[in-house]
């Protein structure tokens, strides 16, 4: 059985979607959810789903604290789902090519520190881009610069607002993220 840890900083809708995808799997288990935000709704989702959840500080992420949690729980694979902090090298070294992230744009455009969620969608609309989408990529020591694993595109309509684009991008995330995780783990 392969064990996944999900790191999230916000509502956790992708975390719940991933959990639901693997809920009846005999080969993959969502072992725990980790968050750096004590007010994140992902904590409530974890309780509702019966998944262990642990809160940590930015300093604990930089130390060996989070790495120790991952190892004590025999985690095989780490998924960032709306996680906003940079993953430190000690975790990247231990989980080389076993940490992935989803980004709500077609990288390399609209990536990097501070580029997440609605900020990305507003920038895409303001720049009158013709398309946007999702990028699933490996995590390295820099924001959104790891090797791209998968991209799905959406053609932006002239009537799209940042809010509408966000909803359409979420649909792509929910459709593709669990499947890509499944393919990588197996």
Rosetta silent file (secondary structure, phi, psi, omega in degrees, C-alpha in Angstrom):
SEQUENCE: XXXXXXXXXXXXXXXXXXXXXXXXXXXXXXXXXXXXXXXXXXXXXXXXXXXXXXXXXXXXXXXXXXXXXXXXXXXXXXXXXXXXXXXXXXXXXXXXXXXXXXXXXXXXXXXXXXXXXXXXXXXXXXXXXXXXXXXXXXXXXXXXXXXXXXXXXXXXXXXXXXXXXXXXXXXXXXXXXXXXXXXXXX
SCORE:     score description
SCORE:     0.000 S_00000001
   1 L     0.000  124.618  176.691    0.000    0.000    0.000 S_00000001
   2 E   -87.326  134.371 -178.200    1.411    3.385   -1.053 S_00000001
   3 E  -109.100  133.276 -179.742    0.806    6.186    1.436 S_00000001
   4 E  -111.776  139.162  167.162    0.228    9.798    0.427 S_00000001
   5 E  -110.673  135.500  177.047    0.569   12.929    2.527 S_00000001
   6 E  -109.884  128.858  174.285   -1.256   16.013    1.291 S_00000001
   7 E  -104.574  127.654 -178.125    0.018   19.478    2.195 S_00000001
   8 L  -143.372  150.096  179.353   -2.579   22.248    1.968 S_00000001
   9 L  -116.220   -6.603 -171.486   -2.879   25.816    3.216 S_00000001
  10 L  -129.420 -130.143 -171.563   -6.506   26.635    2.380 S_00000001
  11 L   -71.229  -30.984  177.560   -9.941   25.146    1.877 S_00000001
  12 L    84.027   19.817 -179.981   -8.758   21.679    0.906 S_00000001
  13 H   -64.530  -38.552  175.993  -11.205   21.039   -1.944 S_00000001
  14 H   -67.268  -38.161  177.856   -8.462   19.350   -3.987 S_00000001
  15 H   -60.579  -44.585  179.002   -7.420   17.313   -0.936 S_00000001
  16 H   -65.100  -40.831  178.810  -10.991   16.076   -0.510 S_00000001
  17 H   -61.948  -42.297  178.290  -11.258   15.298   -4.228 S_00000001
  18 H   -64.855  -44.021  177.719   -8.030   13.279   -4.094 S_00000001
  19 H   -57.275  -47.886 -178.442   -9.243   11.445   -0.981 S_00000001
  20 H   -62.015  -36.526  178.940  -12.535   10.566   -2.703 S_00000001
  21 H   -62.473  -42.073 -175.837  -10.699    9.282   -5.767 S_00000001
  22 H   -96.982    2.083 -172.335   -8.576    6.870   -3.684 S_00000001
  23 L   -48.848  -43.293 -176.332  -11.165    6.141   -0.969 S_00000001
  24 L  -103.918   13.891 -178.157  -11.733    2.499   -1.983 S_00000001
  25 L   -72.212  141.115  175.342   -8.270    1.811   -3.351 S_00000001
  26 L   -92.740   -7.793 -174.270   -6.416   -1.276   -2.154 S_00000001
  27 L  -113.413  -18.744 -175.493   -3.099    0.182   -3.379 S_00000001
  28 E  -134.728  136.461  179.014   -3.142    3.862   -2.327 S_00000001
  29 E  -134.086  135.764  170.957   -4.114    5.519    0.951 S_00000001
  30 E   -80.083  105.303 -172.598   -4.277    9.165    1.959 S_00000001
  31 E   -79.667  -42.001 -179.458   -2.319    8.783    5.184 S_00000001
  32 E  -161.848  161.269  173.996   -2.413   12.334    6.491 S_00000001
  33 E  -117.382  133.547  178.201   -2.981   15.981    5.748 S_00000001
  34 E  -119.041  138.722  179.042   -0.470   18.577    6.879 S_00000001
  35 E  -140.396  148.313  175.814   -1.140   22.308    7.017 S_00000001
  36 L   -98.511    3.318 -175.062    0.724   25.422    8.015 S_00000001
  37 L  -120.124  106.619 -176.729   -2.515   27.363    8.545 S_00000001
  38 L   -64.934  -13.838  179.113   -4.356   26.761   11.821 S_00000001
  39 L  -104.509    6.148 -177.162   -7.455   28.421   10.311 S_00000001
  40 L   -68.393  138.092  178.768   -7.494   26.434    7.066 S_00000001
  41 L   -67.902  -18.488  177.743  -10.782   24.733    6.208 S_00000001
  42 H   -57.533  -26.992  178.598   -8.779   21.678    5.135 S_00000001
  43 H   -64.157  -43.815  177.868   -8.614   20.822    8.871 S_00000001
  44 H   -65.710  -40.755  177.833  -12.412   20.480    8.997 S_00000001
  45 H   -60.914  -43.886  179.729  -12.398   18.432    5.805 S_00000001
  46 H   -59.508  -44.637  178.348   -9.769   16.093    7.290 S_00000001
  47 H   -59.278  -47.297 -178.838  -11.903   15.598   10.433 S_00000001
  48 H   -60.725  -37.504 -177.132  -15.002   14.887    8.326 S_00000001
  49 H   -87.015   -8.312 -179.527  -13.096   12.373    6.187 S_00000001
  50 L    74.784   31.295  179.098  -11.368   10.710    9.147 S_00000001
  51 L  -102.803  136.764  174.259   -7.853   11.586    7.967 S_00000001
  52 E   -57.669  139.720  179.608   -5.087   12.403   10.431 S_00000001
  53 E  -137.108  136.900 -179.855   -4.276   16.095   10.255 S_00000001
  54 E  -133.709  137.191  178.855   -1.352   17.952   11.717 S_00000001
  55 E  -101.883  140.525  178.474   -0.636   21.679   11.884 S_00000001
  56 L  -139.810  161.935  179.227    2.925   22.964   11.752 S_00000001
  57 L   -94.335  168.544  176.651    4.665   26.322   11.678 S_00000001
  58 H   -60.392  -40.030  179.192    6.895   27.767    8.982 S_00000001
  59 H   -65.067  -39.227  178.839    9.881   27.194   11.295 S_00000001
  60 H   -66.714  -32.056  175.802    8.886   23.549   11.825 S_00000001
  61 H   -64.651  -42.081 -178.273    8.741   23.098    8.041 S_00000001
  62 H   -70.814  -26.989  177.314   12.302   24.425    7.735 S_00000001
  63 L   -83.150 -163.188  177.900   13.546   22.127   10.515 S_00000001
  64 L   -90.101    2.229 -174.670   13.261   18.332   10.389 S_00000001
  65 H   -55.622  -52.253 -177.894    9.861   18.363   12.142 S_00000001
  66 H   -68.921  -41.062  176.929    7.721   17.877    9.007 S_00000001
  67 H   -58.574  -42.277  178.228   10.193   15.425    7.471 S_00000001
  68 H   -61.160  -41.244  177.971   10.056   13.403   10.695 S_00000001
  69 H   -61.132  -46.555  179.831    6.237   13.318   10.524 S_00000001
  70 H   -59.341  -44.781 -177.675    6.360   12.079    6.927 S_00000001
  71 H   -70.828  -40.448  179.040    8.872    9.368    7.789 S_00000001
  72 H   -62.622  -28.627  179.517    7.119    8.241   10.999 S_00000001
  73 L   -94.410    9.143  177.752    3.941    7.781    8.955 S_00000001
  74 L    52.827   42.059 -179.662    5.816    5.844    6.227 S_00000001
  75 L   -72.218  133.088  179.983    4.706    8.312    3.560 S_00000001
  76 L   -97.601  -26.772 -169.384    5.729    7.298    0.041 S_00000001
  77 E  -148.282  138.791 -178.096    4.482   10.302   -1.922 S_00000001
  78 E  -118.179  131.060 -179.363    3.761   13.967   -1.100 S_00000001
  79 E  -119.122  124.844  173.968    1.086   16.015   -2.862 S_00000001
  80 E   -94.202  122.750 -178.116    0.861   19.797   -2.595 S_00000001
  81 L  -130.656   85.066 -176.550   -2.737   20.895   -3.056 S_00000001
  82 L    77.902   35.089  178.387   -2.976   24.618   -2.484 S_00000001
  83 L   -99.999  129.108 -167.064    0.126   24.692   -0.309 S_00000001
  84 L  -103.243   -6.191 -178.934    1.808   28.095   -0.336 S_00000001
  85 L   -96.044  154.224  176.902    5.195   27.628    1.332 S_00000001
  86 L   -73.289  133.768  179.352    8.439   26.616   -0.332 S_00000001
  87 L   -79.435  127.336 -177.737    9.403   23.018    0.394 S_00000001
  88 L   -72.816  159.949 -174.880   12.852   22.882    2.036 S_00000001
  89 H   -61.943  -31.323 -179.075   15.736   20.885    0.581 S_00000001
  90 H   -61.805  -36.151  178.530   15.754   18.272    3.390 S_00000001
  91 H   -77.390  -42.291  179.510   12.287   17.087    2.301 S_00000001
  92 H   -60.059  -41.503  179.862   13.038   17.398   -1.428 S_00000001
  93 H   -64.094  -40.179 -179.070   16.195   15.285   -1.017 S_00000001
  94 H   -73.370  -31.847 -176.537   14.338   12.542    0.854 S_00000001
  95 L  -117.721   46.926  179.659   11.396   12.575   -1.590 S_00000001
  96 L   -58.487  126.951 -177.869   13.152   13.202   -4.907 S_00000001
  97 L    57.083   26.017  176.294   10.571   12.961   -7.722 S_00000001
  98 L  -129.821   17.006  174.287    7.969   11.996   -5.138 S_00000001
  99 E  -126.562  124.005  177.849    6.588   15.475   -4.412 S_00000001
 100 E  -126.291  157.971  179.752    4.189   17.026   -6.875 S_00000001
 101 E  -133.420  155.888  171.962    2.251   20.276   -7.021 S_00000001
 102 E  -116.145  135.422 -179.569   -0.663   21.575   -9.040 S_00000001
 103 E  -122.707  137.369 -174.184   -0.589   25.136  -10.353 S_00000001
 104 L   -84.632   42.895  176.306   -3.667   26.962  -11.727 S_00000001
 105 L  -160.785  171.629  178.769   -1.975   28.198  -14.918 S_00000001
 106 L   -90.458   94.521  178.857    0.115   26.936  -17.803 S_00000001
 107 L   -62.154  148.310   15.283    3.639   27.149  -16.457 S_00000001
 108 L   -84.502   -4.149  178.048    6.118   28.659  -16.995 S_00000001
 109 L   -69.373  145.287  172.099    3.700   31.607  -17.312 S_00000001
 110 L    59.862   35.246  175.961    2.131   32.983  -14.121 S_00000001
 111 L  -114.662  176.938  176.632    4.267   30.971  -11.726 S_00000001
 112 L   107.899  176.878 -177.347    6.604   31.834   -8.897 S_00000001
 113 L   -57.118  131.600  177.421    6.387   33.217   -5.387 S_00000001
 114 L    84.834   -5.016  179.940    3.079   34.941   -4.697 S_00000001
 115 L   -99.711   97.907  179.481    1.384   33.550   -7.799 S_00000001
 116 L  -152.513  158.834  173.211   -1.504   31.394   -6.604 S_00000001
 117 H    47.222 -131.729 -174.934   -5.283   31.141   -6.793 S_00000001
 118 H   -61.361  -28.018  178.080   -7.224   34.267   -7.702 S_00000001
 119 H   -60.788  -42.541  179.058   -4.014   36.283   -8.186 S_00000001
 120 H   -64.956  -49.242 -176.045   -3.131   34.006  -11.108 S_00000001
 121 H   -62.567  -39.726  177.080   -6.611   34.116  -12.649 S_00000001
 122 H   -63.069  -42.674  179.594   -6.774   37.924  -12.450 S_00000001
 123 H   -63.563  -41.385  179.866   -3.356   38.230  -14.109 S_00000001
 124 H   -62.271  -46.095 -179.821   -4.368   35.851  -16.907 S_00000001
 125 H   -67.177  -45.846 -179.561   -7.580   37.817  -17.620 S_00000001
 126 H   -59.841  -33.440 -179.623   -5.883   41.232  -17.328 S_00000001
 127 L   -87.355    6.268  176.596   -3.231   40.132  -19.841 S_00000001
 128 L    52.694   42.757  176.895   -5.935   38.984  -22.254 S_00000001
 129 L   -65.057  151.736  179.425   -4.484   35.498  -22.585 S_00000001
 130 L   -88.315  -22.672  179.410   -6.191   33.197  -25.072 S_00000001
 131 E  -147.861  157.154  172.664   -5.781   30.106  -22.894 S_00000001
 132 E  -143.335 -166.932  179.950   -5.065   29.012  -19.372 S_00000001
 133 E   163.101 -152.769  179.040   -5.172   25.701  -17.583 S_00000001
 134 E  -124.890  152.450  172.900   -3.419   23.604  -14.997 S_00000001
 135 E  -130.105  126.724  172.246    0.129   22.364  -14.631 S_00000001
 136 E  -106.111  127.654 -174.132    1.079   19.400  -12.497 S_00000001
 137 E  -144.417  159.060  172.939    4.804   19.372  -11.827 S_00000001
 138 E   -70.706  152.689 -179.709    7.511   17.927   -9.638 S_00000001
 139 L   -97.358  133.846  172.570    8.591   20.126   -6.753 S_00000001
 140 L  -127.248 -162.239 -174.567   12.137   21.428   -6.485 S_00000001
 141 L   -76.669   -1.216 -179.764   13.808   24.176   -4.428 S_00000001
 142 L  -123.777  148.521  179.291   12.136   26.980   -6.406 S_00000001
 143 L   -60.708  123.495  169.596    8.479   27.946   -6.731 S_00000001
 144 L    59.065   27.521 -179.235    6.821   26.353   -9.764 S_00000001
 145 L  -113.737    2.644  178.556   10.062   25.471  -11.566 S_00000001
 146 L   -70.015  162.595 -178.740   10.076   21.672  -11.245 S_00000001
 147 L   -56.376  134.769 -179.232    9.758   19.461  -14.311 S_00000001
 148 E   -76.761  132.481  179.719    6.292   19.540  -15.834 S_00000001
 149 E   -99.521  -41.764 -172.388    4.420   16.234  -15.669 S_00000001
 150 E  -157.426  143.152  171.190    1.051   17.196  -17.170 S_00000001
 151 E  -135.486  143.345  172.475   -0.861   20.193  -18.487 S_00000001
 152 E  -127.056  135.863 -173.847   -4.524   20.589  -19.406 S_00000001
 153 E  -108.870  153.800  174.163   -5.667   23.662  -21.315 S_00000001
 154 E  -133.557  127.965  177.002   -8.807   25.749  -21.387 S_00000001
 155 E   -80.198  119.477 -176.655   -9.542   28.261  -24.162 S_00000001
 156 L   -74.291  133.882  177.429  -10.534   31.525  -22.514 S_00000001
 157 L   -93.378  152.757 -177.968  -13.744   33.093  -23.779 S_00000001
 158 L   -61.845  -21.535 -179.688  -14.102   36.866  -24.150 S_00000001
 159 L   -88.985   -5.509 -178.427  -16.866   36.772  -21.510 S_00000001
 160 L   -68.709  135.100  170.551  -14.695   35.033  -18.897 S_00000001
 161 L  -104.976  173.015  176.451  -13.933   36.911  -15.702 S_00000001
 162 H   -59.121  -38.172 -179.131  -11.299   35.883  -13.171 S_00000001
 163 H   -66.241  -44.756  178.447  -14.084   34.286  -11.098 S_00000001
 164 H   -65.258  -41.567  178.545  -15.440   32.260  -14.039 S_00000001
 165 H   -60.457  -43.122  179.187  -11.936   31.239  -15.031 S_00000001
 166 H   -56.814  -44.291 -179.813  -11.252   30.050  -11.468 S_00000001
 167 H   -63.722  -40.993 -179.143  -14.322   27.770  -11.590 S_00000001
 168 H   -69.664  -36.439  177.226  -13.287   26.329  -14.948 S_00000001
 169 H   -67.621  -40.261  176.624   -9.715   25.760  -13.755 S_00000001
 170 H   -57.961  -40.324  178.531  -11.029   24.005  -10.620 S_00000001
 171 H   -60.323  -42.454  177.093  -12.947   21.603  -12.863 S_00000001
 172 H   -62.396  -42.426  179.090   -9.718   20.763  -14.684 S_00000001
 173 H   -59.686  -50.027 -176.900   -7.947   20.259  -11.341 S_00000001
 174 H   -63.239  -35.879 -178.757  -10.653   17.929  -10.018 S_00000001
 175 H   -72.076  -43.719 -168.990  -10.731   15.942  -13.259 S_00000001
 176 H  -100.069  -34.067 -171.775   -6.998   15.469  -13.795 S_00000001
 177 H   -57.476  -51.188 -179.774   -5.060   15.777  -10.514 S_00000001
 178 H   -61.247  -37.597 -179.199   -6.122   12.447   -8.929 S_00000001
 179 H   -65.013  -41.291  179.347   -5.609   10.568  -12.199 S_00000001
 180 H   -66.966  -41.907  175.602   -2.077   11.929  -12.638 S_00000001
 181 H   -57.083  -47.793 -179.529   -1.241   11.070   -9.006 S_00000001
 182 H   -56.993  -46.751  179.968   -2.567    7.557   -9.599 S_00000001
 183 H   -63.074  -41.436 -178.688   -0.430    7.109  -12.725 S_00000001
 184 H   -67.732  -39.641 -176.871    2.713    8.378  -10.993 S_00000001
 185 H   -71.730  -38.765 -176.477    2.284    6.196   -7.923 S_00000001
 186 L   -79.991    0.000    0.000    1.522    3.005   -9.830 S_00000001
